[in-house]
């Protein structure tokens, strides 16, 4: 049985992405947020275990949130004015 991959240590340097790679993929906009350090480590580890880039993780997570919101909205009863 294979052991799960450990997330990268927070002290390991993060490899820099060449700007040409970003332009080639059409992903050139930066998205900077302030989050707790523990969450940052957890998110980076989650992405690393799946061999994903953080941008891919954000895209997938946002798509799932939108789907869940649409499902929730579909389950809500329509407002009727019963005055």
Secondary structure as GFF3:
##gff-version 3
##sequence-region A 1 83
A	DSSP	alpha_helix	19	25	.	.	.	ID=ss1
A	DSSP	alpha_helix	37	49	.	.	.	ID=ss2
A	DSSP	alpha_helix	54	75	.	.	.	ID=ss3
###
